[in-house]
Amino acid sequence: RDSLTLQGDLYDSQPGASNLSGGNILGRWTRQLSPTSSTMVQLYYNRAEQQATDSPETKYREKRKTVDLELQYNFQPTSSHNLVVGGGYRFSKDETGWLSPYVFIDPENKTEHLTSLFLQDGIQLIPEILNLNLGVRAEHNDYTGFELHPTARMAWTPNLQHSLWGA
């Protein structure tokens, strides 16, 4: 069974001395491979432009384009484990500028890249009462290089009215 989602927004605003316009579109395709496994591919594009002319001395402009791609595979190797593995890539390019003798941006134009891989295991320790989520995300970005982000979360639901979780 396949499912396809397509959504987007367009906007154009000129409140006072600022102009803001842009739009985005998101497409997501999900395929159910079996009763216990599925895949998902998501692509997102965003374009935004802003110009501010608050005073004759300070004029600012920014144009940004972002493309984001995410892939995900979800499967249950056993009845008590739900594994999600995936990755992503984000490309973002901006053009900025100040028309001011007092303020400047260096560099005025920048392109950024972010890549990531992740793995998460949702474990039912006691079905519908005690759940543990363990995961790790590995990222590489232009600012700090390689980063590793581990996570652990537990949820206890003793009854339908109460739940307690911690991370």
C-alpha atoms as an extended CHARMM CRD file, in Angstrom:
* protein
*
       167  EXT
         1         1  ARG       CA              0.0000000000        0.0000000000        0.0000000000  PROA      1               0.0000000000
         2         2  ASP       CA              1.3760000000        3.3990000000       -1.0100000000  PROA      2               0.0000000000
         3         3  SER       CA              0.5620000000        6.8460000000        0.2840000000  PROA      3               0.0000000000
         4         4  LEU       CA              1.5700000000       10.1690000000       -1.2470000000  PROA      4               0.0000000000
         5         5  THR       CA              1.4420000000       13.5720000000        0.4600000000  PROA      5               0.0000000000
         6         6  LEU       CA              1.9870000000       16.8700000000       -1.2990000000  PROA      6               0.0000000000
         7         7  GLN       CA              1.5750000000       20.2160000000        0.4550000000  PROA      7               0.0000000000
         8         8  GLY       CA              2.9070000000       23.7170000000        0.1520000000  PROA      8               0.0000000000
         9         9  ASP       CA              2.5710000000       27.3630000000        1.0830000000  PROA      9               0.0000000000
        10        10  LEU       CA              3.0740000000       30.7100000000       -0.6410000000  PROA      10              0.0000000000
        11        11  TYR       CA              3.2700000000       34.0290000000        1.1970000000  PROA      11              0.0000000000
        12        12  ASP       CA              3.8720000000       37.6830000000        0.4720000000  PROA      12              0.0000000000
        13        13  SER       CA              3.8230000000       40.2870000000        3.2400000000  PROA      13              0.0000000000
        14        14  GLN       CA              4.7930000000       43.9370000000        3.3600000000  PROA      14              0.0000000000
        15        15  PRO       CA              4.2740000000       45.1250000000        6.9580000000  PROA      15              0.0000000000
        16        16  GLY       CA              5.7310000000       48.6160000000        7.2600000000  PROA      16              0.0000000000
        17        17  ALA       CA              9.3330000000       48.8460000000        6.1750000000  PROA      17              0.0000000000
        18        18  SER       CA              9.8300000000       45.0820000000        5.6440000000  PROA      18              0.0000000000
        19        19  ASN       CA              9.0130000000       42.8700000000        2.6960000000  PROA      19              0.0000000000
        20        20  LEU       CA              8.7670000000       39.1220000000        3.2540000000  PROA      20              0.0000000000
        21        21  SER       CA              7.8850000000       36.6170000000        0.5480000000  PROA      21              0.0000000000
        22        22  GLY       CA              8.4730000000       32.9960000000       -0.2900000000  PROA      22              0.0000000000
        23        23  GLY       CA              7.0410000000       29.5600000000       -0.4240000000  PROA      23              0.0000000000
        24        24  ASN       CA              7.6620000000       25.9070000000        0.2740000000  PROA      24              0.0000000000
        25        25  ILE       CA              6.5980000000       22.5160000000       -0.9750000000  PROA      25              0.0000000000
        26        26  LEU       CA              6.8080000000       19.1300000000        0.7080000000  PROA      26              0.0000000000
        27        27  GLY       CA              6.3800000000       15.7540000000       -0.9460000000  PROA      27              0.0000000000
        28        28  ARG       CA              6.3100000000       12.4760000000        0.9940000000  PROA      28              0.0000000000
        29        29  TRP       CA              5.9340000000        8.9700000000       -0.3690000000  PROA      29              0.0000000000
        30        30  THR       CA              5.3640000000        6.0600000000        2.0310000000  PROA      30              0.0000000000
        31        31  ARG       CA              5.2440000000        2.4160000000        0.9880000000  PROA      31              0.0000000000
        32        32  GLN       CA              4.0230000000       -0.3910000000        3.2510000000  PROA      32              0.0000000000
        33        33  LEU       CA              6.2960000000       -3.3380000000        2.3740000000  PROA      33              0.0000000000
        34        34  SER       CA              4.7450000000       -5.8410000000        4.7720000000  PROA      34              0.0000000000
        35        35  PRO       CA              2.6260000000       -5.7360000000        7.9540000000  PROA      35              0.0000000000
        36        36  THR       CA              5.8510000000       -5.0320000000        9.9110000000  PROA      36              0.0000000000
        37        37  SER       CA              7.9290000000       -2.8480000000        7.5560000000  PROA      37              0.0000000000
        38        38  SER       CA              7.6590000000        0.3610000000        5.5470000000  PROA      38              0.0000000000
        39        39  THR       CA              9.7910000000        2.9250000000        3.7450000000  PROA      39              0.0000000000
        40        40  MET       CA              9.4280000000        6.6910000000        3.5000000000  PROA      40              0.0000000000
        41        41  VAL       CA             11.0340000000        9.2680000000        1.2060000000  PROA      41              0.0000000000
        42        42  GLN       CA             10.4740000000       12.9570000000        1.8580000000  PROA      42              0.0000000000
        43        43  LEU       CA             11.6370000000       15.9580000000       -0.1590000000  PROA      43              0.0000000000
        44        44  TYR       CA             11.1850000000       19.5590000000        1.0020000000  PROA      44              0.0000000000
        45        45  TYR       CA             12.0100000000       22.8140000000       -0.8010000000  PROA      45              0.0000000000
        46        46  ASN       CA             11.7920000000       26.2880000000        0.7220000000  PROA      46              0.0000000000
        47        47  ARG       CA             12.5050000000       29.7090000000       -0.7380000000  PROA      47              0.0000000000
        48        48  ALA       CA             12.3360000000       32.8730000000        1.3440000000  PROA      48              0.0000000000
        49        49  GLU       CA             13.2070000000       36.4790000000        0.6310000000  PROA      49              0.0000000000
        50        50  GLN       CA             13.2680000000       39.3440000000        3.0840000000  PROA      50              0.0000000000
        51        51  GLN       CA             14.0930000000       43.0080000000        2.6390000000  PROA      51              0.0000000000
        52        52  ALA       CA             14.0790000000       45.5500000000        5.4220000000  PROA      52              0.0000000000
        53        53  THR       CA             14.4430000000       49.2840000000        4.9840000000  PROA      53              0.0000000000
        54        54  ASP       CA             13.8770000000       50.5300000000        8.5230000000  PROA      54              0.0000000000
        55        55  SER       CA             15.9070000000       53.6730000000        7.9840000000  PROA      55              0.0000000000
        56        56  PRO       CA             17.9200000000       55.2850000000        5.1900000000  PROA      56              0.0000000000
        57        57  GLU       CA             21.1450000000       54.1490000000        6.9080000000  PROA      57              0.0000000000
        58        58  THR       CA             20.1110000000       50.5100000000        7.4340000000  PROA      58              0.0000000000
        59        59  LYS       CA             18.8520000000       48.4110000000        4.5800000000  PROA      59              0.0000000000
        60        60  TYR       CA             19.0110000000       44.6290000000        4.7380000000  PROA      60              0.0000000000
        61        61  ARG       CA             18.1930000000       41.8220000000        2.3250000000  PROA      61              0.0000000000
        62        62  GLU       CA             18.2980000000       38.0260000000        2.5210000000  PROA      62              0.0000000000
        63        63  LYS       CA             17.4040000000       35.3420000000        0.0220000000  PROA      63              0.0000000000
        64        64  ARG       CA             17.5100000000       31.7010000000        1.1490000000  PROA      64              0.0000000000
        65        65  LYS       CA             16.8650000000       28.4610000000       -0.6870000000  PROA      65              0.0000000000
        66        66  THR       CA             16.7590000000       25.1450000000        1.1850000000  PROA      66              0.0000000000
        67        67  VAL       CA             16.3820000000       21.5870000000       -0.0890000000  PROA      67              0.0000000000
        68        68  ASP       CA             15.9210000000       18.7850000000        2.4410000000  PROA      68              0.0000000000
        69        69  LEU       CA             15.8380000000       15.0530000000        1.5940000000  PROA      69              0.0000000000
        70        70  GLU       CA             15.0320000000       12.3300000000        4.1460000000  PROA      70              0.0000000000
        71        71  LEU       CA             14.9160000000        8.5450000000        3.7240000000  PROA      71              0.0000000000
        72        72  GLN       CA             13.5730000000        6.1790000000        6.3750000000  PROA      72              0.0000000000
        73        73  TYR       CA             13.0820000000        2.4240000000        6.7940000000  PROA      73              0.0000000000
        74        74  ASN       CA             10.8650000000        1.1660000000        9.6370000000  PROA      74              0.0000000000
        75        75  PHE       CA             10.6250000000       -2.5120000000       10.6150000000  PROA      75              0.0000000000
        76        76  GLN       CA              9.7950000000       -4.8050000000       13.5220000000  PROA      76              0.0000000000
        77        77  PRO       CA             12.3170000000       -7.6560000000       13.8650000000  PROA      77              0.0000000000
        78        78  THR       CA             10.3370000000       -8.9570000000       16.8700000000  PROA      78              0.0000000000
        79        79  SER       CA              7.0060000000       -8.0810000000       18.4540000000  PROA      79              0.0000000000
        80        80  SER       CA              8.7210000000       -5.9950000000       21.1500000000  PROA      80              0.0000000000
        81        81  HSD       CA             11.1510000000       -4.0060000000       18.9350000000  PROA      81              0.0000000000
        82        82  ASN       CA             10.3930000000       -1.2960000000       16.3940000000  PROA      82              0.0000000000
        83        83  LEU       CA             13.5380000000       -0.2020000000       14.5270000000  PROA      83              0.0000000000
        84        84  VAL       CA             13.8090000000        2.9390000000       12.4270000000  PROA      84              0.0000000000
        85        85  VAL       CA             16.9220000000        3.5710000000       10.3510000000  PROA      85              0.0000000000
        86        86  GLY       CA             17.4450000000        6.4320000000        7.9540000000  PROA      86              0.0000000000
        87        87  GLY       CA             19.4020000000        9.3690000000        6.7160000000  PROA      87              0.0000000000
        88        88  GLY       CA             19.0940000000       12.8240000000        5.3610000000  PROA      88              0.0000000000
        89        89  TYR       CA             20.7800000000       15.6040000000        3.4440000000  PROA      89              0.0000000000
        90        90  ARG       CA             20.0910000000       19.3460000000        3.6380000000  PROA      90              0.0000000000
        91        91  PHE       CA             21.4220000000       21.9770000000        1.2500000000  PROA      91              0.0000000000
        92        92  SER       CA             20.8750000000       25.6260000000        2.1170000000  PROA      92              0.0000000000
        93        93  LYS       CA             22.1260000000       28.6160000000        0.1840000000  PROA      93              0.0000000000
        94        94  ASP       CA             21.7010000000       32.2210000000        1.2330000000  PROA      94              0.0000000000
        95        95  GLU       CA             22.5120000000       35.6070000000       -0.2080000000  PROA      95              0.0000000000
        96        96  THR       CA             22.5800000000       38.3970000000        2.3500000000  PROA      96              0.0000000000
        97        97  GLY       CA             23.6010000000       41.9970000000        2.3630000000  PROA      97              0.0000000000
        98        98  TRP       CA             23.5120000000       45.1560000000        4.4120000000  PROA      98              0.0000000000
        99        99  LEU       CA             23.4810000000       48.5360000000        2.7740000000  PROA      99              0.0000000000
       100       100  SER       CA             24.8650000000       50.2430000000        5.8300000000  PROA      100             0.0000000000
       101       101  PRO       CA             28.1980000000       51.8290000000        6.7620000000  PROA      101             0.0000000000
       102       102  TYR       CA             27.8760000000       50.3260000000       10.2800000000  PROA      102             0.0000000000
       103       103  VAL       CA             26.8690000000       46.6940000000        9.7760000000  PROA      103             0.0000000000
       104       104  PHE       CA             28.1480000000       44.0030000000        7.4150000000  PROA      104             0.0000000000
       105       105  ILE       CA             27.8930000000       40.2350000000        7.0470000000  PROA      105             0.0000000000
       106       106  ASP       CA             30.9710000000       38.1840000000        6.1870000000  PROA      106             0.0000000000
       107       107  PRO       CA             30.5910000000       36.2190000000        4.0040000000  PROA      107             0.0000000000
       108       108  GLU       CA             27.5580000000       37.7610000000        2.3560000000  PROA      108             0.0000000000
       109       109  ASN       CA             26.7060000000       34.5470000000        0.4890000000  PROA      109             0.0000000000
       110       110  LYS       CA             26.9700000000       31.1140000000        2.0810000000  PROA      110             0.0000000000
       111       111  THR       CA             26.1010000000       27.5520000000        1.1250000000  PROA      111             0.0000000000
       112       112  GLU       CA             25.6330000000       25.0140000000        3.9350000000  PROA      112             0.0000000000
       113       113  HSD       CA             25.4870000000       21.2250000000        3.8550000000  PROA      113             0.0000000000
       114       114  LEU       CA             24.1640000000       18.8800000000        6.5590000000  PROA      114             0.0000000000
       115       115  THR       CA             24.2260000000       15.0840000000        6.2700000000  PROA      115             0.0000000000
       116       116  SER       CA             22.8800000000       12.6750000000        8.8620000000  PROA      116             0.0000000000
       117       117  LEU       CA             22.3090000000        8.9930000000        9.5950000000  PROA      117             0.0000000000
       118       118  PHE       CA             20.1560000000        7.7100000000       12.4540000000  PROA      118             0.0000000000
       119       119  LEU       CA             19.0220000000        4.5350000000       14.1750000000  PROA      119             0.0000000000
       120       120  GLN       CA             16.2730000000        4.2290000000       16.7790000000  PROA      120             0.0000000000
       121       121  ASP       CA             14.9080000000        1.1890000000       18.6030000000  PROA      121             0.0000000000
       122       122  GLY       CA             11.5430000000        1.4160000000       20.3330000000  PROA      122             0.0000000000
       123       123  ILE       CA             11.4310000000       -1.4080000000       22.8680000000  PROA      123             0.0000000000
       124       124  GLN       CA              8.3000000000       -2.5710000000       24.7130000000  PROA      124             0.0000000000
       125       125  LEU       CA              9.6630000000       -3.7790000000       28.0480000000  PROA      125             0.0000000000
       126       126  ILE       CA              6.1570000000       -4.3610000000       29.4250000000  PROA      126             0.0000000000
       127       127  PRO       CA              3.5860000000       -4.0320000000       26.5920000000  PROA      127             0.0000000000
       128       128  GLU       CA              1.4480000000       -0.8700000000       26.9010000000  PROA      128             0.0000000000
       129       129  ILE       CA              3.0250000000       -0.0670000000       30.2980000000  PROA      129             0.0000000000
       130       130  LEU       CA              6.8110000000        0.4080000000       30.0250000000  PROA      130             0.0000000000
       131       131  ASN       CA              8.5760000000        1.5000000000       26.8200000000  PROA      131             0.0000000000
       132       132  LEU       CA             12.2260000000        2.3600000000       26.1660000000  PROA      132             0.0000000000
       133       133  ASN       CA             13.5350000000        4.2790000000       23.1410000000  PROA      133             0.0000000000
       134       134  LEU       CA             17.2450000000        4.1430000000       22.3650000000  PROA      134             0.0000000000
       135       135  GLY       CA             18.7970000000        5.9300000000       19.4420000000  PROA      135             0.0000000000
       136       136  VAL       CA             21.7800000000        7.6130000000       17.8960000000  PROA      136             0.0000000000
       137       137  ARG       CA             22.1730000000       10.2560000000       15.2010000000  PROA      137             0.0000000000
       138       138  ALA       CA             25.4540000000       10.9160000000       13.4010000000  PROA      138             0.0000000000
       139       139  GLU       CA             25.6780000000       14.2910000000       11.6780000000  PROA      139             0.0000000000
       140       140  HSD       CA             28.1990000000       16.2230000000        9.6510000000  PROA      140             0.0000000000
       141       141  ASN       CA             27.7880000000       19.9720000000        9.2230000000  PROA      141             0.0000000000
       142       142  ASP       CA             29.9100000000       22.8670000000        7.9660000000  PROA      142             0.0000000000
       143       143  TYR       CA             30.3560000000       24.4570000000       11.4050000000  PROA      143             0.0000000000
       144       144  THR       CA             31.4040000000       21.7210000000       13.8310000000  PROA      144             0.0000000000
       145       145  GLY       CA             32.1660000000       18.8000000000       11.5130000000  PROA      145             0.0000000000
       146       146  PHE       CA             31.1680000000       15.3430000000       12.7430000000  PROA      146             0.0000000000
       147       147  GLU       CA             28.8320000000       15.0180000000       15.7440000000  PROA      147             0.0000000000
       148       148  LEU       CA             27.2900000000       12.0190000000       17.4830000000  PROA      148             0.0000000000
       149       149  HSD       CA             23.9650000000       12.4620000000       19.3420000000  PROA      149             0.0000000000
       150       150  PRO       CA             22.8630000000        9.5050000000       21.4860000000  PROA      150             0.0000000000
       151       151  THR       CA             19.4300000000        9.4880000000       23.1150000000  PROA      151             0.0000000000
       152       152  ALA       CA             17.5180000000        7.3870000000       25.6480000000  PROA      152             0.0000000000
       153       153  ARG       CA             13.8840000000        7.8780000000       26.6880000000  PROA      153             0.0000000000
       154       154  MET       CA             11.5720000000        5.8350000000       28.8810000000  PROA      154             0.0000000000
       155       155  ALA       CA              7.8110000000        6.0470000000       29.2890000000  PROA      155             0.0000000000
       156       156  TRP       CA              5.7570000000        4.4320000000       32.0390000000  PROA      156             0.0000000000
       157       157  THR       CA              1.9780000000        4.3070000000       31.6530000000  PROA      157             0.0000000000
       158       158  PRO       CA              0.4880000000        2.6370000000       34.7370000000  PROA      158             0.0000000000
       159       159  ASN       CA             -3.1040000000        3.3610000000       33.5690000000  PROA      159             0.0000000000
       160       160  LEU       CA             -5.0200000000        5.2000000000       30.8390000000  PROA      160             0.0000000000
       161       161  GLN       CA             -5.1180000000        8.4810000000       32.7860000000  PROA      161             0.0000000000
       162       162  HSD       CA             -1.4360000000        8.7820000000       33.7710000000  PROA      162             0.0000000000
       163       163  SER       CA              1.9210000000        8.6420000000       32.0480000000  PROA      163             0.0000000000
       164       164  LEU       CA              5.4360000000        9.5050000000       33.1590000000  PROA      164             0.0000000000
       165       165  TRP       CA              8.4330000000        9.7890000000       30.8770000000  PROA      165             0.0000000000
       166       166  GLY       CA             12.0450000000       10.8400000000       31.1450000000  PROA      166             0.0000000000
       167       167  ALA       CA             14.9850000000       11.3800000000       28.8280000000  PROA      167             0.0000000000
